[in-house]
Amino acid sequence: MKKTRFSRIYVEITNCCNLRCAFCPGTRRPLRFLAPSDFARMASQLKEYTDYVYLHVMGEPLLHPALREILDLCDANGLRACVTTNGTLLPTAGETLRHRAVHKVSISLHSMEGNGRTCLEEYLEGVWDFCRRGEMIRCLRLWNLGGADRRNGEILTFLRNKLGRDPLGESGVWPGVWVLGERLFLEQAERFEWPDLQAAEAGVEFCQGLRTQAAVLVDGTVVPCCLDHEGDIPLGNLLEQPLAEILAGPRARAVYEGFSQRRPTEELCRRCGYATRFNR
């Protein structure tokens, strides 16, 4: 497999979360936080392969007690950080995200469907307060169409009241994205089925795994993409091997070539509901 610069690499800084959402498969892996010293070792390699690190696979990044130190390390290595959060901790921890290394914050509004304990209005006010004062790209996500989308109407009504107009009235530069303000967007997408070794084969032919992206789990395990939430396709460990060696390994090469031939080699890839959209 030829060496490439990825458009993004996911780094799971924690697999701990404060919610249990209906759409999220969770993980059976031991719960932990990535030590800043280990992130520093990773960042020194990742900067040779990408400009953007997404601090998420499983877990809630705002739970990490050393998030600011991790963002400092991103800045020191010339990496732009993108953070995906469920948004519940923005009122208390959101200021950490106003770090100059942060390029984008994505807020999964659809997380509220599976978490009735939290008052929706209070939650949305906290999210809106963060968004109205942000300078980085802010994306509000409703990735639940055709699934757990019962509360979407209430969310859109809230946004309509804040904006004074229909939030779905102005399209963005690509389908499914609406402009709400300066560097503030609303994203809508269909709910998808996470890959699962127990699921039926989905007819997958192609994926961007190891082409535009790769992922590193909290223990250093490198996997082809951000949807391998259990580390079922371990390619190597970034805390033990150089990334160049991992990407040149036989399993990584087989994954890449399999997708090139539209014949996925890994069972998990063949059972991924998300990757079927690349068949279109």
Accessible surface in RSA format (square Angstrom, percent):
REM  Atomic radii and reference values for relative SASA: ProtOr
REM  Chains: A
REM  Algorithm: Lee & Richards
REM  Probe-radius: 1.40
REM  Slices: 20
REM RES _ NUM      All-atoms   Total-Side   Main-Chain    Non-polar    All polar
REM                ABS   REL    ABS   REL    ABS   REL    ABS   REL    ABS   REL
RES MET A   1    49.16  25.5   3.99   2.6  45.17 107.5   8.47   7.2  40.69  53.9
RES LYS A   2   153.54  74.9 136.29  83.6  17.25  41.1  89.34  80.4  64.20  68.4
RES LYS A   3   148.28  72.3 113.67  69.7  34.61  82.4  77.89  70.1  70.39  75.0
RES THR A   4    38.04  27.1  29.32  29.7   8.72  20.8  16.64  22.3  21.40  32.3
RES ARG A   5   119.30  50.1  95.84  48.9  23.47  55.9  64.77  88.5  54.54  33.1
RES PHE A   6     5.82   2.9   0.31   0.2   5.51  14.3   0.32   0.2   5.50  15.7
RES SER A   7    60.79  51.4  41.02  54.7  19.77  45.6  52.52 111.8   8.27  11.6
RES ARG A   8    61.72  25.9  61.72  31.5   0.00   0.0   6.41   8.8  55.30  33.5
RES ILE A   9     1.49   0.8   1.49   1.1   0.00   0.0   1.49   1.1   0.00   0.0
RES TYR A  10    27.93  13.0  27.93  15.9   0.00   0.0  11.51   8.6  16.42  20.2
RES VAL A  11     0.05   0.0   0.05   0.0   0.00   0.0   0.05   0.0   0.00   0.0
RES GLU A  12     0.02   0.0   0.00   0.0   0.02   0.1   0.00   0.0   0.02   0.0
RES ILE A  13     1.08   0.6   0.61   0.5   0.47   1.1   0.61   0.4   0.47   1.3
RES THR A  14     1.87   1.3   0.44   0.4   1.42   3.4   0.44   0.6   1.42   2.2
RES ASN A  15     6.06   4.2   0.05   0.0   6.01  14.5   0.00   0.0   6.06   5.9
RES CYS A  16    20.34  15.4  20.04  22.3   0.30   0.7  10.57  26.8   9.76  10.5
RES CYS A  17    65.43  49.5  33.20  37.0  32.23  75.7  16.50  41.8  48.94  52.8
RES ASN A  18    53.10  36.6  27.10  26.2  26.00  62.6  30.03  72.3  23.07  22.3
RES LEU A  19    21.65  12.1   6.77   4.8  14.87  37.4  10.18   7.1  11.47  30.9
RES ARG A  20   151.39  63.6 141.31  72.0  10.08  24.0  82.16 112.3  69.23  42.0
RES CYS A  21    11.92   9.0   8.32   9.3   3.60   8.5   0.52   1.3  11.40  12.3
RES ALA A  22    66.60  61.2  33.69  52.0  32.91  74.9  46.99  66.2  19.61  52.0
RES PHE A  23    49.19  24.6  41.57  25.7   7.62  19.8  42.10  25.5   7.09  20.3
RES CYS A  24    33.30  25.2  29.11  32.5   4.19   9.8   5.65  14.3  27.65  29.8
RES PRO A  25    48.19  35.1  17.65  16.1  30.54 111.0  29.31  24.2  18.89 117.4
RES GLY A  26    16.32  20.1   0.00   N/A  16.32  20.1  16.31  44.8   0.01   0.0
RES THR A  27    31.76  22.6   4.25   4.3  27.51  65.6   5.73   7.7  26.03  39.3
RES ARG A  28   205.40  86.2 171.93  87.6  33.47  79.7  84.91 116.0 120.48  73.0
RES ARG A  29    36.53  15.3  29.26  14.9   7.27  17.3  31.07  42.5   5.46   3.3
RES PRO A  30   112.55  82.0  99.53  90.7  13.01  47.3 111.29  91.9   1.26   7.8
RES LEU A  31   117.86  65.6  88.23  63.1  29.63  74.5  88.29  62.0  29.57  79.6
RES ARG A  32   102.27  42.9  96.06  49.0   6.21  14.8  31.41  42.9  70.86  42.9
RES PHE A  33    85.61  42.8  67.61  41.9  18.00  46.8  67.61  41.0  18.00  51.5
RES LEU A  34     0.88   0.5   0.59   0.4   0.29   0.7   0.88   0.6   0.00   0.0
RES ALA A  35    42.81  39.4  35.76  55.2   7.06  16.1  41.08  57.9   1.73   4.6
RES PRO A  36    27.87  20.3  27.50  25.1   0.37   1.3  27.80  23.0   0.07   0.4
RES SER A  37    76.22  64.4  64.75  86.4  11.47  26.4  53.68 114.3  22.54  31.6
RES ASP A  38    27.53  19.3  27.53  27.4   0.00   0.0   0.14   0.3  27.39  27.3
RES PHE A  39     0.00   0.0   0.00   0.0   0.00   0.0   0.00   0.0   0.00   0.0
RES ALA A  40    33.40  30.7  28.73  44.3   4.67  10.6  29.06  40.9   4.33  11.5
RES ARG A  41   122.53  51.4 115.52  58.9   7.01  16.7  53.83  73.6  68.71  41.6
RES MET A  42     0.36   0.2   0.01   0.0   0.35   0.8   0.33   0.3   0.03   0.0
RES ALA A  43     0.00   0.0   0.00   0.0   0.00   0.0   0.00   0.0   0.00   0.0
RES SER A  44    55.63  47.0  46.51  62.1   9.12  21.0  33.53  71.4  22.10  31.0
RES GLN A  45    47.87  26.8  44.83  32.8   3.05   7.3  26.48  56.4  21.39  16.2
RES LEU A  46     0.28   0.2   0.28   0.2   0.00   0.0   0.28   0.2   0.00   0.0
RES LYS A  47    82.44  40.2  70.42  43.2  12.03  28.6  27.86  25.1  54.58  58.1
RES GLU A  48    96.64  55.5  89.86  68.0   6.78  16.1  27.91  54.0  68.74  56.1
RES TYR A  49    13.42   6.3  13.42   7.6   0.00   0.0   8.42   6.3   5.00   6.2
RES THR A  50     1.33   0.9   0.00   0.0   1.33   3.2   0.34   0.5   0.99   1.5
RES ASP A  51    74.18  52.0  72.21  71.9   1.97   4.7  12.14  28.6  62.04  61.9
RES TYR A  52    70.74  33.0  70.74  40.3   0.00   0.0  36.38  27.3  34.36  42.4
RES VAL A  53     0.00   0.0   0.00   0.0   0.00   0.0   0.00   0.0   0.00   0.0
RES TYR A  54    35.19  16.4  35.19  20.0   0.00   0.0  12.49   9.4  22.70  28.0
RES LEU A  55     0.25   0.1   0.00   0.0   0.25   0.6   0.00   0.0   0.25   0.7
RES HIS A  56    46.10  25.2  45.18  31.4   0.92   2.4  29.81  30.7  16.29  19.0
RES VAL A  57     2.41   1.6   0.00   0.0   2.41   5.8   0.62   0.5   1.79   4.9
RES MET A  58     7.82   4.0   6.12   4.1   1.70   4.0   5.32   4.5   2.50   3.3
RES GLY A  59    13.93  17.2   0.00   N/A  13.93  17.2   0.21   0.6  13.72  30.7
RES GLU A  60     2.42   1.4   2.07   1.6   0.35   0.8   0.53   1.0   1.89   1.5
RES PRO A  61     2.11   1.5   2.11   1.9   0.00   0.0   2.11   1.7   0.00   0.0
RES LEU A  62    11.84   6.6   0.07   0.1  11.77  29.6   0.07   0.1  11.77  31.7
RES LEU A  63    58.32  32.5  41.88  30.0  16.44  41.3  44.46  31.2  13.86  37.3
RES HIS A  64     9.96   5.4   3.02   2.1   6.95  17.8   3.02   3.1   6.95   8.1
RES PRO A  65   116.81  85.1  71.76  65.4  45.05 163.8  83.68  69.1  33.13 205.9
RES ALA A  66    21.17  19.5  15.67  24.2   5.50  12.5  21.17  29.8   0.00   0.0
RES LEU A  67     7.52   4.2   6.13   4.4   1.39   3.5   6.13   4.3   1.39   3.7
RES ARG A  68   122.41  51.4 120.68  61.5   1.73   4.1  55.17  75.4  67.24  40.8
RES GLU A  69    90.05  51.7  87.25  66.0   2.80   6.7  29.22  56.5  60.83  49.7
RES ILE A  70     0.00   0.0   0.00   0.0   0.00   0.0   0.00   0.0   0.00   0.0
RES LEU A  71     0.00   0.0   0.00   0.0   0.00   0.0   0.00   0.0   0.00   0.0
RES ASP A  72    71.41  50.0  66.05  65.7   5.36  12.7  24.51  57.7  46.91  46.8
RES LEU A  73    38.26  21.3  38.07  27.2   0.19   0.5  38.26  26.9   0.00   0.0
RES CYS A  74     0.00   0.0   0.00   0.0   0.00   0.0   0.00   0.0   0.00   0.0
RES ASP A  75    49.70  34.8  35.10  34.9  14.60  34.5   3.50   8.2  46.20  46.1
RES ALA A  76    86.41  79.5  41.81  64.5  44.60 101.5  54.47  76.7  31.94  84.6
RES ASN A  77    25.42  17.5  16.54  16.0   8.88  21.4   3.61   8.7  21.81  21.1
RES GLY A  78    57.31  70.7   0.00   N/A  57.31  70.7  37.76 103.6  19.55  43.8
RES LEU A  79     2.06   1.1   0.39   0.3   1.67   4.2   0.39   0.3   1.67   4.5
RES ARG A  80    91.24  38.3  91.24  46.5   0.00   0.0  34.07  46.6  57.17  34.6
RES ALA A  81     0.00   0.0   0.00   0.0   0.00   0.0   0.00   0.0   0.00   0.0
RES CYS A  82     2.47   1.9   1.83   2.0   0.64   1.5   1.94   4.9   0.54   0.6
RES VAL A  83     1.34   0.9   0.00   0.0   1.34   3.2   0.10   0.1   1.23   3.3
RES THR A  84    16.37  11.6  15.55  15.8   0.82   2.0   7.28   9.8   9.10  13.8
RES THR A  85     2.31   1.6   0.03   0.0   2.28   5.4   2.28   3.1   0.03   0.0
RES ASN A  86    13.11   9.0   9.82   9.5   3.28   7.9   8.55  20.6   4.55   4.4
RES GLY A  87     1.01   1.2   0.00   N/A   1.01   1.2   0.00   0.0   1.01   2.3
RES THR A  88    30.11  21.4   9.92  10.1  20.19  48.1  12.80  17.2  17.31  26.2
RES LEU A  89    39.32  21.9  38.98  27.9   0.34   0.8  39.32  27.6   0.00   0.0
RES LEU A  90     7.31   4.1   0.02   0.0   7.29  18.3   0.18   0.1   7.13  19.2
RES PRO A  91    95.21  69.4  52.01  47.4  43.20 157.0  62.92  51.9  32.29 200.7
RES THR A  92   120.81  85.9  82.51  83.6  38.31  91.3  80.80 108.5  40.01  60.5
RES ALA A  93    24.33  22.4  19.90  30.7   4.43  10.1  24.33  34.3   0.00   0.0
RES GLY A  94     1.88   2.3   0.00   N/A   1.88   2.3   1.30   3.6   0.59   1.3
RES GLU A  95    98.77  56.7  92.04  69.6   6.72  16.0  62.81 121.5  35.96  29.4
RES THR A  96    25.44  18.1  25.10  25.4   0.34   0.8   3.31   4.4  22.13  33.4
RES LEU A  97     0.00   0.0   0.00   0.0   0.00   0.0   0.00   0.0   0.00   0.0
RES ARG A  98    69.91  29.4  36.53  18.6  33.39  79.5  39.78  54.4  30.13  18.3
RES HIS A  99    25.60  14.0  15.00  10.4  10.60  27.1  16.34  16.8   9.27  10.8
RES ARG A 100   194.97  81.9 164.27  83.7  30.70  73.1  74.02 101.2 120.96  73.3
RES ALA A 101     2.16   2.0   0.00   0.0   2.16   4.9   2.16   3.0   0.00   0.0
RES VAL A 102     6.82   4.5   0.00   0.0   6.82  16.4   0.00   0.0   6.82  18.5
RES HIS A 103    38.23  20.9  37.56  26.1   0.67   1.7  22.67  23.4  15.56  18.1
RES LYS A 104    39.10  19.1  39.04  24.0   0.06   0.1   7.82   7.0  31.28  33.3
RES VAL A 105     0.00   0.0   0.00   0.0   0.00   0.0   0.00   0.0   0.00   0.0
RES SER A 106     2.50   2.1   2.50   3.3   0.00   0.0   0.13   0.3   2.37   3.3
RES ILE A 107     0.00   0.0   0.00   0.0   0.00   0.0   0.00   0.0   0.00   0.0
RES SER A 108    11.56   9.8  11.56  15.4   0.00   0.0   4.47   9.5   7.08   9.9
RES LEU A 109     1.09   0.6   0.75   0.5   0.34   0.9   0.75   0.5   0.34   0.9
RES HIS A 110    10.41   5.7   8.15   5.7   2.26   5.8   2.60   2.7   7.81   9.1
RES SER A 111     0.88   0.7   0.88   1.2   0.00   0.0   0.88   1.9   0.00   0.0
RES MET A 112     0.64   0.3   0.31   0.2   0.33   0.8   0.31   0.3   0.33   0.4
RES GLU A 113    37.66  21.6  21.19  16.0  16.47  39.2   6.72  13.0  30.94  25.3
RES GLY A 114    29.79  36.7   0.00   N/A  29.79  36.7  11.01  30.2  18.78  42.1
RES ASN A 115     5.28   3.6   2.91   2.8   2.37   5.7   2.37   5.7   2.91   2.8
RES GLY A 116    66.77  82.3   0.00   N/A  66.77  82.3  30.84  84.6  35.93  80.5
RES ARG A 117   190.86  80.1 149.52  76.2  41.34  98.4  90.48 123.7 100.38  60.8
RES THR A 118    42.64  30.3  36.05  36.5   6.59  15.7  25.21  33.9  17.43  26.4
RES CYS A 119    71.76  54.3  56.25  62.7  15.52  36.5  31.77  80.5  39.99  43.1
RES LEU A 120    13.42   7.5   9.98   7.1   3.44   8.7   9.98   7.0   3.44   9.3
RES GLU A 121   100.30  57.6  97.59  73.8   2.71   6.5  48.22  93.3  52.08  42.5
RES GLU A 122   125.26  71.9 115.51  87.4   9.75  23.2  44.19  85.5  81.07  66.2
RES TYR A 123    10.57   4.9   1.44   0.8   9.13  23.8   9.57   7.2   1.00   1.2
RES LEU A 124     4.78   2.7   4.24   3.0   0.55   1.4   4.24   3.0   0.55   1.5
RES GLU A 125    68.70  39.4  66.17  50.1   2.53   6.0  33.36  64.5  35.34  28.9
RES GLY A 126    14.25  17.6   0.00   N/A  14.25  17.6  11.31  31.0   2.94   6.6
RES VAL A 127     3.37   2.2   3.37   3.0   0.00   0.0   3.37   2.9   0.00   0.0
RES TRP A 128    33.01  13.2  32.82  15.9   0.18   0.4  22.44  12.0  10.57  17.1
RES ASP A 129    54.64  38.3  53.56  53.3   1.07   2.5  19.12  45.0  35.52  35.4
RES PHE A 130     5.10   2.6   4.23   2.6   0.87   2.3   4.73   2.9   0.37   1.0
RES CYS A 131     0.07   0.1   0.07   0.1   0.00   0.0   0.07   0.2   0.00   0.0
RES ARG A 132   149.64  62.8 114.79  58.5  34.84  83.0  37.98  51.9 111.65  67.7
RES ARG A 133   109.62  46.0  87.06  44.4  22.56  53.7  47.81  65.3  61.81  37.5
RES GLY A 134    13.24  16.3   0.00   N/A  13.24  16.3   0.26   0.7  12.98  29.1
RES GLU A 135   151.76  87.1 139.62 105.6  12.14  28.9  57.48 111.2  94.28  77.0
RES MET A 136    15.80   8.2   8.86   5.9   6.94  16.5  14.29  12.1   1.51   2.0
RES ILE A 137    35.29  20.1  35.29  26.3   0.00   0.0  35.29  25.4   0.00   0.0
RES ARG A 138    12.63   5.3  12.63   6.4   0.00   0.0   0.00   0.0  12.63   7.7
RES CYS A 139     6.04   4.6   6.04   6.7   0.00   0.0   0.00   0.0   6.04   6.5
RES LEU A 140     0.65   0.4   0.65   0.5   0.00   0.0   0.65   0.5   0.00   0.0
RES ARG A 141    31.49  13.2  31.49  16.1   0.00   0.0   0.00   0.0  31.49  19.1
RES LEU A 142     0.00   0.0   0.00   0.0   0.00   0.0   0.00   0.0   0.00   0.0
RES TRP A 143    73.49  29.5  67.51  32.7   5.98  14.0  64.82  34.6   8.68  14.1
RES ASN A 144     4.55   3.1   4.55   4.4   0.00   0.0   3.11   7.5   1.44   1.4
RES LEU A 145    62.49  34.8  60.00  42.9   2.49   6.3  60.00  42.1   2.49   6.7
RES GLY A 146    83.10 102.5   0.00   N/A  83.10 102.5  42.37 116.3  40.73  91.2
RES GLY A 147    30.19  37.2   0.00   N/A  30.19  37.2  13.30  36.5  16.89  37.8
RES ALA A 148    22.97  21.1  13.65  21.1   9.32  21.2  22.49  31.7   0.48   1.3
RES ASP A 149    52.43  36.7  43.80  43.6   8.64  20.4   4.32  10.2  48.11  48.0
RES ARG A 150   174.02  73.1 143.32  73.1  30.70  73.1  81.24 111.0  92.77  56.2
RES ARG A 151    40.84  17.1  40.72  20.8   0.12   0.3   4.87   6.7  35.96  21.8
RES ASN A 152    13.57   9.4  13.57  13.1   0.00   0.0  10.62  25.6   2.96   2.9
RES GLY A 153    45.40  56.0   0.00   N/A  45.40  56.0  39.09 107.3   6.32  14.1
RES GLU A 154    87.56  50.3  77.20  58.4  10.36  24.7  44.52  86.1  43.04  35.1
RES ILE A 155     2.67   1.5   2.67   2.0   0.00   0.0   2.67   1.9   0.00   0.0
RES LEU A 156    24.28  13.5  24.28  17.4   0.00   0.0  24.28  17.1   0.00   0.0
RES THR A 157    63.24  45.0  63.24  64.1   0.00   0.0  44.29  59.5  18.95  28.6
RES PHE A 158    13.61   6.8   9.80   6.1   3.80   9.9  13.32   8.1   0.29   0.8
RES LEU A 159     2.75   1.5   2.75   2.0   0.00   0.0   2.75   1.9   0.00   0.0
RES ARG A 160    97.75  41.0  96.55  49.2   1.20   2.9  43.61  59.6  54.14  32.8
RES ASN A 161   112.33  77.5  83.39  80.6  28.95  69.7  28.24  68.0  84.10  81.3
RES LYS A 162    83.96  41.0  53.55  32.9  30.41  72.4  21.16  19.0  62.80  66.9
RES LEU A 163    42.35  23.6  13.37   9.6  28.99  72.9  16.84  11.8  25.51  68.7
RES GLY A 164    69.61  85.8   0.00   N/A  69.61  85.8  35.95  98.7  33.65  75.4
RES ARG A 165    74.48  31.3  64.20  32.7  10.28  24.5  54.63  74.7  19.85  12.0
RES ASP A 166    66.89  46.9  60.19  59.9   6.70  15.9  23.84  56.1  43.05  42.9
RES PRO A 167     0.12   0.1   0.12   0.1   0.00   0.0   0.12   0.1   0.00   0.0
RES LEU A 168    60.24  33.5  43.17  30.9  17.07  42.9  43.17  30.3  17.07  45.9
RES GLY A 169    54.62  67.4   0.00   N/A  54.62  67.4  23.04  63.2  31.58  70.7
RES GLU A 170    89.65  51.5  85.32  64.6   4.32  10.3  33.99  65.7  55.66  45.4
RES SER A 171    90.48  76.5  67.91  90.6  22.57  52.0  35.41  75.4  55.07  77.2
RES GLY A 172    20.26  25.0   0.00   N/A  20.26  25.0   2.54   7.0  17.72  39.7
RES VAL A 173   126.32  83.1  88.26  79.9  38.06  91.7  96.86  84.2  29.46  79.9
RES TRP A 174   133.85  53.7 125.94  61.0   7.91  18.6 120.05  64.0  13.79  22.4
RES PRO A 175   132.98  96.9 106.92  97.5  26.06  94.7 118.98  98.2  14.00  87.0
RES GLY A 176    26.21  32.3   0.00   N/A  26.21  32.3  14.67  40.3  11.54  25.8
RES VAL A 177     7.86   5.2   6.50   5.9   1.36   3.3   6.50   5.6   1.36   3.7
RES TRP A 178    48.14  19.3  48.14  23.3   0.00   0.0  41.32  22.0   6.82  11.1
RES VAL A 179    47.00  30.9  47.00  42.5   0.00   0.0  47.00  40.8   0.00   0.0
RES LEU A 180     7.81   4.3   0.00   0.0   7.81  19.6   0.00   0.0   7.81  21.0
RES GLY A 181    29.35  36.2   0.00   N/A  29.35  36.2  27.63  75.8   1.72   3.9
RES GLU A 182   146.44  84.1 128.67  97.3  17.78  42.3  61.77 119.5  84.67  69.1
RES ARG A 183    98.83  41.5  93.43  47.6   5.40  12.9  31.10  42.5  67.73  41.0
RES LEU A 184     8.25   4.6   8.25   5.9   0.00   0.0   8.25   5.8   0.00   0.0
RES PHE A 185    39.92  20.0  39.92  24.7   0.00   0.0  39.92  24.2   0.00   0.0
RES LEU A 186     0.00   0.0   0.00   0.0   0.00   0.0   0.00   0.0   0.00   0.0
RES GLU A 187    23.30  13.4  23.30  17.6   0.00   0.0   7.34  14.2  15.96  13.0
RES GLN A 188    28.00  15.7  16.88  12.3  11.13  26.5   1.67   3.5  26.34  20.0
RES ALA A 189    29.52  27.1  22.13  34.1   7.39  16.8  29.52  41.6   0.00   0.0
RES GLU A 190   105.95  60.8 102.31  77.4   3.64   8.7  32.75  63.4  73.19  59.8
RES ARG A 191    85.13  35.7  64.36  32.8  20.77  49.5  15.82  21.6  69.31  42.0
RES PHE A 192    35.20  17.6  22.96  14.2  12.24  31.9  29.68  18.0   5.52  15.8
RES GLU A 193   122.84  70.5 120.60  91.2   2.23   5.3  53.21 102.9  69.62  56.8
RES TRP A 194    47.99  19.3  37.26  18.0  10.73  25.2  33.78  18.0  14.21  23.1
RES PRO A 195     4.25   3.1   3.90   3.6   0.35   1.3   3.90   3.2   0.35   2.2
RES ASP A 196    65.20  45.7  62.42  62.1   2.78   6.6  15.44  36.3  49.77  49.6
RES LEU A 197    72.38  40.3  57.76  41.3  14.62  36.7  57.76  40.6  14.62  39.3
RES GLN A 198   164.68  92.1 131.09  95.8  33.59  80.0  56.04 119.3 108.65  82.4
RES ALA A 199    41.99  38.6  27.99  43.2  13.99  31.8  37.64  53.0   4.35  11.5
RES ALA A 200    87.83  80.8  63.92  98.6  23.90  54.4  73.85 104.0  13.98  37.0
RES GLU A 201    99.22  57.0  72.65  55.0  26.57  63.3  25.64  49.6  73.58  60.1
RES ALA A 202    42.92  39.5  14.60  22.5  28.32  64.4  25.72  36.2  17.21  45.6
RES GLY A 203    50.79  62.6   0.00   N/A  50.79  62.6  42.17 115.7   8.62  19.3
RES VAL A 204    10.76   7.1   0.06   0.1  10.70  25.8   0.06   0.1  10.70  29.0
RES GLU A 205    70.83  40.7  70.83  53.6   0.00   0.0  15.02  29.1  55.81  45.6
RES PHE A 206    36.14  18.1  36.14  22.4   0.00   0.0  36.14  21.9   0.00   0.0
RES CYS A 207    18.59  14.1  18.59  20.7   0.00   0.0   0.86   2.2  17.73  19.1
RES GLN A 208    52.68  29.5  52.68  38.5   0.00   0.0  12.87  27.4  39.82  30.2
RES GLY A 209     0.91   1.1   0.00   N/A   0.91   1.1   0.91   2.5   0.00   0.0
RES LEU A 210     0.01   0.0   0.00   0.0   0.01   0.0   0.00   0.0   0.01   0.0
RES ARG A 211    47.88  20.1  38.25  19.5   9.63  22.9  19.24  26.3  28.64  17.4
RES THR A 212    44.42  31.6  43.04  43.6   1.38   3.3  42.81  57.5   1.61   2.4
RES GLN A 213    17.44   9.8  17.44  12.7   0.00   0.0   0.00   0.0  17.44  13.2
RES ALA A 214     2.38   2.2   2.38   3.7   0.00   0.0   2.38   3.3   0.00   0.0
RES ALA A 215     0.00   0.0   0.00   0.0   0.00   0.0   0.00   0.0   0.00   0.0
RES VAL A 216     1.25   0.8   1.25   1.1   0.00   0.0   1.25   1.1   0.00   0.0
RES LEU A 217     2.20   1.2   2.09   1.5   0.12   0.3   2.09   1.5   0.12   0.3
RES VAL A 218     2.00   1.3   2.00   1.8   0.01   0.0   2.00   1.7   0.01   0.0
RES ASP A 219    55.17  38.6  48.29  48.1   6.87  16.3  13.29  31.3  41.88  41.8
RES GLY A 220     0.00   0.0   0.00   N/A   0.00   0.0   0.00   0.0   0.00   0.0
RES THR A 221    19.67  14.0  19.67  19.9   0.00   0.0   5.95   8.0  13.72  20.7
RES VAL A 222     0.61   0.4   0.61   0.6   0.00   0.0   0.61   0.5   0.00   0.0
RES VAL A 223     0.00   0.0   0.00   0.0   0.00   0.0   0.00   0.0   0.00   0.0
RES PRO A 224     5.05   3.7   5.05   4.6   0.00   0.0   5.05   4.2   0.00   0.0
RES CYS A 225    22.61  17.1  22.56  25.2   0.05   0.1   1.55   3.9  21.06  22.7
RES CYS A 226    23.95  18.1  22.50  25.1   1.45   3.4   2.96   7.5  20.99  22.6
RES LEU A 227    17.61   9.8  17.61  12.6   0.00   0.0  17.61  12.4   0.00   0.0
RES ASP A 228     2.08   1.5   1.37   1.4   0.71   1.7   1.48   3.5   0.60   0.6
RES HIS A 229    17.15   9.4  16.93  11.8   0.21   0.5  12.57  13.0   4.57   5.3
RES GLU A 230    26.73  15.3  12.53   9.5  14.20  33.8   7.88  15.2  18.85  15.4
RES GLY A 231    16.04  19.8   0.00   N/A  16.04  19.8   2.85   7.8  13.18  29.5
RES ASP A 232    48.97  34.3  30.12  30.0  18.86  44.6   6.69  15.7  42.28  42.2
RES ILE A 233     4.39   2.5   4.39   3.3   0.00   0.0   4.39   3.2   0.00   0.0
RES PRO A 234    61.45  44.8  52.89  48.2   8.56  31.1  52.89  43.7   8.56  53.2
RES LEU A 235    20.72  11.5   0.28   0.2  20.44  51.4   2.95   2.1  17.76  47.8
RES GLY A 236    18.63  23.0   0.00   N/A  18.63  23.0  16.40  45.0   2.23   5.0
RES ASN A 237    25.19  17.4  24.57  23.7   0.62   1.5   9.25  22.3  15.94  15.4
RES LEU A 238     5.47   3.0   0.00   0.0   5.47  13.8   0.00   0.0   5.47  14.7
RES LEU A 239    32.33  18.0  20.80  14.9  11.54  29.0  22.31  15.7  10.03  27.0
RES GLU A 240   141.91  81.5 102.10  77.2  39.81  94.8  42.46  82.1  99.46  81.2
RES GLN A 241    55.32  30.9  50.56  37.0   4.75  11.3  19.77  42.1  35.55  27.0
RES PRO A 242    73.59  53.6  71.61  65.3   1.98   7.2  72.99  60.3   0.60   3.7
RES LEU A 243     3.72   2.1   3.56   2.5   0.16   0.4   3.56   2.5   0.16   0.4
RES ALA A 244    56.58  52.0  48.85  75.4   7.72  17.6  51.47  72.5   5.11  13.5
RES GLU A 245    95.21  54.7  83.29  63.0  11.92  28.4  41.30  79.9  53.92  44.0
RES ILE A 246     2.30   1.3   0.00   0.0   2.30   5.5   1.79   1.3   0.51   1.4
RES LEU A 247    12.06   6.7  11.68   8.4   0.38   0.9  11.92   8.4   0.14   0.4
RES ALA A 248    52.46  48.2  47.47  73.3   4.99  11.4  48.73  68.6   3.74   9.9
RES GLY A 249    16.45  20.3   0.00   N/A  16.45  20.3  16.45  45.1   0.00   0.0
RES PRO A 250   103.99  75.8  97.76  89.1   6.23  22.6  98.95  81.7   5.04  31.3
RES ARG A 251    94.00  39.5  88.08  44.9   5.92  14.1  42.45  58.0  51.54  31.2
RES ALA A 252     1.05   1.0   0.09   0.1   0.96   2.2   0.09   0.1   0.96   2.5
RES ARG A 253   100.38  42.1 100.30  51.1   0.08   0.2  25.77  35.2  74.61  45.2
RES ALA A 254    41.30  38.0  32.78  50.6   8.52  19.4  40.60  57.2   0.70   1.8
RES VAL A 255     1.89   1.2   0.79   0.7   1.10   2.6   1.58   1.4   0.31   0.8
RES TYR A 256    29.90  14.0  29.90  17.0   0.00   0.0  13.20   9.9  16.69  20.6
RES GLU A 257    76.62  44.0  76.62  58.0   0.01   0.0  34.51  66.7  42.11  34.4
RES GLY A 258     4.77   5.9   0.00   N/A   4.77   5.9   4.15  11.4   0.62   1.4
RES PHE A 259     4.19   2.1   3.80   2.4   0.39   1.0   3.80   2.3   0.39   1.1
RES SER A 260    53.79  45.5  23.09  30.8  30.70  70.7  23.48  50.0  30.31  42.5
RES GLN A 261    97.23  54.4  77.59  56.7  19.65  46.8  33.63  71.6  63.60  48.2
RES ARG A 262   111.26  46.7  99.64  50.8  11.62  27.7  52.60  71.9  58.65  35.5
RES ARG A 263   158.90  66.7 152.76  77.9   6.15  14.6  69.04  94.4  89.86  54.5
RES PRO A 264    14.41  10.5   6.78   6.2   7.64  27.8   7.29   6.0   7.13  44.3
RES THR A 265    68.70  48.9  39.92  40.5  28.78  68.6  45.02  60.5  23.67  35.8
RES GLU A 266    23.21  13.3  22.28  16.9   0.93   2.2   1.96   3.8  21.25  17.3
RES GLU A 267    90.25  51.8  87.71  66.4   2.54   6.1  22.23  43.0  68.02  55.5
RES LEU A 268     8.41   4.7   7.49   5.4   0.91   2.3   7.49   5.3   0.91   2.5
RES CYS A 269    18.44  13.9  14.05  15.7   4.39  10.3   6.28  15.9  12.16  13.1
RES ARG A 270    61.82  26.0  61.79  31.5   0.03   0.1  22.00  30.1  39.82  24.1
RES ARG A 271    43.53  18.3  39.91  20.3   3.62   8.6   0.08   0.1  43.45  26.3
RES CYS A 272     8.87   6.7   8.87   9.9   0.00   0.0   2.75   7.0   6.12   6.6
RES GLY A 273    22.70  28.0   0.00   N/A  22.70  28.0  12.21  33.5  10.49  23.5
RES TYR A 274    64.10  29.9  64.10  36.5   0.00   0.0  26.32  19.8  37.78  46.6
RES ALA A 275     3.78   3.5   3.78   5.8   0.00   0.0   3.78   5.3   0.00   0.0
RES THR A 276    41.89  29.8  37.34  37.8   4.55  10.9  21.28  28.6  20.60  31.1
RES ARG A 277    66.17  27.8  56.69  28.9   9.48  22.6  21.46  29.3  44.71  27.1
RES PHE A 278    61.84  30.9  47.10  29.2  14.74  38.3  51.51  31.2  10.32  29.5
RES ASN A 279    51.06  35.2  26.74  25.8  24.32  58.5  16.10  38.7  34.96  33.8
RES ARG A 280   218.01  91.5 148.49  75.7  69.52 165.5  99.93 136.6 118.08  71.6
END  Absolute sums over single chains surface
CHAIN  1 A    12544.3       9751.2       2793.1       6435.3       6109.0
END  Absolute sums over all chains
TOTAL         12544.3       9751.2       2793.1       6435.3       6109.0
